[in-house]
Amino acid sequence: MQISSVLHDAGVSRFKKIEYVRFPLRLGHDVFTEGRISEMSEDRMMKLMLAYQLLMELHEVDDLMACSTSAMREANNGLEVRDRIEQRTGIHIQIIDGQREAELVNNVVVKSLSDGQYLHIDVGGGSTELNLYKDRVKINAKSFKLGSVRLLEGTESKNSWQKIKEWINQNVDYSLPIEAVGTGGNINKLFDLSSKLTESSTSLDEILRMRDYIAQFTLDERINKLQLNPDRADVIVPAGDIYTSAMKWAGAEVIHVPDVGLKDGMLQLLYDRACRRKKIS
């Protein structure tokens, strides 16, 4: 959950982070193995949303947007859980599909691009979204049932790696140079630990080096020696495999990591909606 205010200066609007809370529910652990959200996970989710509700009341939030992605949309009781949470907290959770998820992320990612060909790779727990850009225009996009938690649980869809490779081969223009753009918590952490080419970019070789470095440690060592959060320590290596594989198949030697994601796209949508309301009124 992120709460932001909007600052205006010389005709330019920007977001200022007021509150940010991250809690790893890991709904995918239930859904990708059992097909549903367990009572225990629902109870934890309810407590979390009640906590968010209180924080939003304290900060006197004007508008909000809550989204759930692959785990909730695949859970056979996802709608029931969503409705029970809304009845108790008043927070409506939108269960969005992969295309909508990608659109929200793309709305903020595109601002960081220059002219040229880019492959945007967004890896979550349950899905990976690929988006191809040429001169800041999205040419094609696809969501795949391959994510860091799925790989960890061994529940990725059949031929998922091959499907990603084929999509890249069919859509990338190999006659043009290409660079990657990475979003998601795991690439942000890999980037933070890596040597940089620029303030916001690094090389494929460096991401591979860091992935291999982390992989040599046990889970306990990653938590205690490398000081990774427990929910990051177990998925960062499989997530790294997705980013680096996609880059290799596309022929991208450089990856840009703009440190934006779904929450930033949601904030932008809320701001745009507020501006439209103000204009109408």
N, C-alpha and C positions, 0 to 999 in steps of 0.2 A: 504494500500500500504506500502510495506517495501522495502527499498533500502539498500543493504548490500555490503560490500567489503569482499574480501577473504584474510585472513591472513595466512601466512605459517611460521611455526616454528618447527624446528627439524623434518621435514617430516610430520608434522600434519597440516591439513588445517582446519580452522574454520571461521565462518561468524561473521563479526562485523557489528552491526546495525548502519547505517548512518542516515536514515530517516524513520520514521514510522507515518503514518496518518491513522486514522480510522474514517469513517463517516457512520452513520446508514441511509441507503437509505430506508430500509424496503420495498423492492419490493414485498415481500410476502403478505403484507397487501392488495395490489391490486390483485395479481394473485390468491391467495387462496380463495378470495371472488368473484372476477369478471372474473377471467380466463385470464386477460390480463394486461399489463403494461399501466397505464394511461399516458396521455400527460404530466401531471404535473410531474409524477415520471420520465418519460423519460427526461424531461428538466433538472431535478435535477441531473440525472445520467450523462447527457451530460456535465453539468458544472463541475461535480466532475472529470470526465475523462479528461477534458481540464486542470483542475488544476494539476492532476497527470502527464499529458503530459509535462507541463511546469517544474514541479519539476524534472522529469527524464531528461529533457534537461539540466537544471542547474547542475545536478549532473553528467552529461555525462555518462549516463547508457549505458553499452555495450550490454546488452541483457535483454529481459523482457518476462514475461508470465502473461497473464491476464485470469482469469477463472470466470465463473459464475456457480451457482449450481441450487438448486431445483426451485427457483422462475422463473428464466429465461428459464429453460428447460421445464417448464410446461406452460409458458405464450404462448397463441396462436399467439402473435405478437413478441415473443422473438427474432426470427431470423431477423425480420425487424428492430427492435430496435438495435440489435447487428450491423447490416450492416450500419445503419445510423451513429452510433458512430464511426465505423471504417473509414467511408468516411471523417468524419470531423476531427478526431484526429489521424488517422493512427494506432490506437491501435486495434489489433485483439483480440477479446474476445472469448475464447474457452468455449462453453457451454458443460460442462462435465456431464456425468451420475453419478449415485451413486457409481457404481463400480470403475470408474476412480478416483472419489473424495476419496474413501476409500484407493485406492492404493497409492495415493500421500501422504496421512496422514500416512499410515502404514510404508512407507519407512523411516520415521523419528521416529515413535513410537517404532518400533522394536529394535532400538538401546538402548532404555531405559529398555528393558525387561531382566530378568534373566531366567534360566530354570524353568519350571513349567507350570501350566495352567493359562491363563489370558483371561478375556473377555474385549475387548476394546470397549468402548462406546463413540461414537462421535455424539453429538447432535447439530444440526443446527436449523435454523428457520423453514425449511420445511421438513427436513428428519433426520432420525437417522440411523447411520451406526453401525452395530455390527460385530465384528471380533473376532474369537476365535483362540487363539494361544496355542500350546504345545511346550515347549522347543524352543521358538523363531521362530517356523514355523507356518505359518497361516494354520489352518485346514479348516475353513469355514468362509464365510462372507455373509452378507445380508443387503440390504438397505430397510428401511421402511418409508412410507409416514406419519411420525409422528414427529413433531418438535415443538419448543417452540412457534413460531408464529402461527402455525396451531392450537395448543391447545388454545392459547389466542383468536383466531378468531372463535374457535369452528368448524374448517373445516378439522379436522383430518379424514383420510379415515376410512371407516366402519371396525369395528373389529380390528383396528390397534394394540390396546393393547394386544388383545388375540393372534394376529399373532406373536408379539414379544415374548410373554410368551411361545408359542408353539415352536418357533425356538430355544429358549434357552433350553427348556426341551429336545428337540430332539438332540441337539448338545453338550451340556456340559456333561463331564464325571464326574458324581457325586461321583464316587469312589475316585477321586483325589481332593486335595485342589485346590481352585481357588481364584484368586484375580482380581480386576477390574482395568482397566486403563481408565481414563477419559480425553477427549480432548474437546475443545470448550470454548468460552468465559464465559459461565455461570458456568461451573464446576471450571474454574480458579478462578472466583470471590468467589464462595462458599468455595473453598479451602483456599483462602487468609483470609477469615473471620473466618475460623474454627481453632480449636486447632489441632496441628499436632502430628502424631505418629513419623514421620521422616521429613526430609527436603522436601520430595516430596510425602508424603502419609498421609492419615488420615483414620478414620473409617467410616463405614456406619452410625453408631449411631450419629457421629458428623455431618455428612452431613445432616442427618434427623433433628437434633437439630437446625442447622443453617437455614435450609429450613423453619421449623416451626416458628422460631424466626422472619424471614423476613416476613412470611405470615401474621403475626398479625398486621403489619403496613399497613396503606393506601398507595396508590401510591405516594401521596405528601410527606408523612412521610419517605418513602423509599428514595426519592430524597433528602429531606432536612435534615432529622435526620441521616439516614444511609449513605448519600452522594453517592448513586448509580446514575450512569448516567440514564437519562430518558429511553433510549432504552434498558437498562439492568434491570431497576426496575420493569417493567411489565412482563418480560419473565423469570426472574430467578426462580420463584417458579414453573411454569409448567415445565421448563427444569429440575429442581431438582427432580420433580416427575418421569421423565423418567429415570434419572440416578439411583435413589434409587430403583425404581421398578425393573429395569434390574438386579441390584445387589442382591436384595432379591430373585428373581426367580432363579438366578444362584447360590445362596448360598455364595456370596462374602461378607466378613466382612470388607475388606480393599480395598481402592481405591488409586491408584497412579496417580498423576497429573503432568506429565512431562513438562507442559507449551509449547507444540508444537502443530502445527495444519496444516491446508492446506497450508498456506503461507510458512511454513518451508519445506514442501514437494516440493513445487514449486521451492523454492530457491535451494534445493538439485538437482532437475532435471536440472535447468539452469547451475549449476556448473558442473554436470556430462557431460552435452552437451558441455560445453566449454572445458573440459578436452579432450573429444574425438576429437574435432576440432583441438586442439593443437597437439595431437598425430598424426593426419592425416597430418597436415601441416608440 
